Amino acid sequence: MTTETYDWTTIVDELNQHLRLRSIPIGMKLFETVEEMEAIPKIRRPRAKHATDQIVGQARLLGWTIGITVDDLVGAQCGAVIGLHPQDDEWRSGKRMAGVWFETEADARRHQEAMDCVPYGRYRAMAVSPLTSGRLNPPDICLIFATPGQMMFLINGLQWSGYKKLSFTSVGESACADSWGKALKTGEPALTIPCYAERRYGGVADDELLMAMPPRYLPKTIAGLAALAKNGFRYPPPPYGVQADATAGIGGFYASKGKGEAGGKS
């Protein structure tokens, strides 16, 4: 059993303070039994077939806590990403996507094989809920939808301490495999451009990206955002002017931090 504890109200308040997010940060959690999922307080269950994108959208746009099994999902693709449907030969063939999203069956198979999915066999249910509800206690991953400008700051906050280069991927359609699929599978932050299905069925706006990360990364990211804000780097960045002399603007950030920085060069 996990011993991680988080003050979700404070975490979400600070995320909104630094990023001005437009939708609710949510958590996602996998369960080994349906009974565990159904024991979550105030859990909702779908009354129709849905895409996982819709389930996520109901949590982040409506504030619902909602749980599913593979029987609630519209197809194998959604279930396979979160480990509720086997990634068997039929699924891996991608035949249903050939001629739809990809020119040939070979292209479709390469797409399926490129997807990051939770291995099948351990889990039987999944739930999503606003982080501030505290009902997932804690979630396996957190999902943050943001504009490119907001996401740039989120990444900068994540990289403030213990820096490492972040590499993100896109399989194209079924890009949920690059966000929640990858984060659930690897335990690392995962960002991608949401796909057609996420936008059509999940309510993802034209200018939104999605970052999925295990909750342990959020306090570190918020500390980084606070440090950047103290240095004058805040969202949204004020326009400086494309024809203005940048010397004063850049020098103002770097001059007090020591010489030899990029901003100190003439």
Secondary structure, DSSP 8 states (H G I E B T S, - for coil): -------HHHHHHHHHHHH--SS--EEEEEESSHHHHHTSTT-B--SS-B-HHHHHHHHHHH---EEE-GGGBSSHHHHHHTTSS---HHHHH-GGGBTTTBSSHHHHHHHHHH-----TTS--EEEEEEGGG--SSS-SEEEEEE-HHHHHHHHHHHHSSS---------STTGGGGTHHHHHHHSS-EEE---HHHHHHH---TT-EEEEE-TTHHHHHHHHHHHHHHTT--SS-----TTS--HHHHHHHHGGG-TTSGGG--
